Amino acid sequence: MIKVQTQLKIIDNSGVKKGQAIKIYKGKTGKIGDIILISVKQVQPKSKQKIIKGNMFKALIVRTKYNNKNLLNNYISFNENSIILLNNQKVPIASRILGPIPSQLRKNKQLKILSLASTII
């Protein structure tokens, strides 16, 4: 459950470390698979891409601390709230995704992100 002003960790290799949720496009709270608008709060010091602090991006919620039911009717929760940066065409900016990704994204037609992930839960 992600709300406005929530601090989020970015888990791709785009050069951004942390962001803050500005707007949730579906309702008041965001769940896994929802698209939100974020503001960049912390950038890696020697990133090659030209992303600076204060830029706004669309992002896809990948992990939440809140318990979510997966496709096998088991509950999954993560230790952190994490997202992946997207461009305006809803395609990932990065070329790699770090850590596990829930299989619920397959239901949301996010197959490009599943192909970039290292592990799928």
Phi, psi and omega in degrees: 000106181254129177244175177295144181077009178283134176279132186232149177259136179263128188248032174238179184262040180278347180102001180254138179262311184226153177215171180230134181290132179253316184214140174251125187283339179243097175076203184265335181235147179255142178241180179299128180099352179275153179256133181231170175251130182235162172245136182285128181249329181217132183241148175294143188297321184244049180280143183277335179280156184267062176254124180244165180297134180102347177294153178246138180222157166279151181214154178251128178285126184247320180227143174224156176285338181290142179293130178234143178273130180266188185291340180263014181063029171257153178267133180236132171223150181248170181278348186211161173267120186230152180221171175233133182285141179235156172268188185291339177270010179063037175249139182299140177287321186277168179251359181214147176237129185263134176090178182284151179235136179287151182283358178295339180291339177294324178292331180269011177064036178257058187288331178296321179290322177295328179286335178277342186285150179279318177225149179238128179260000000 
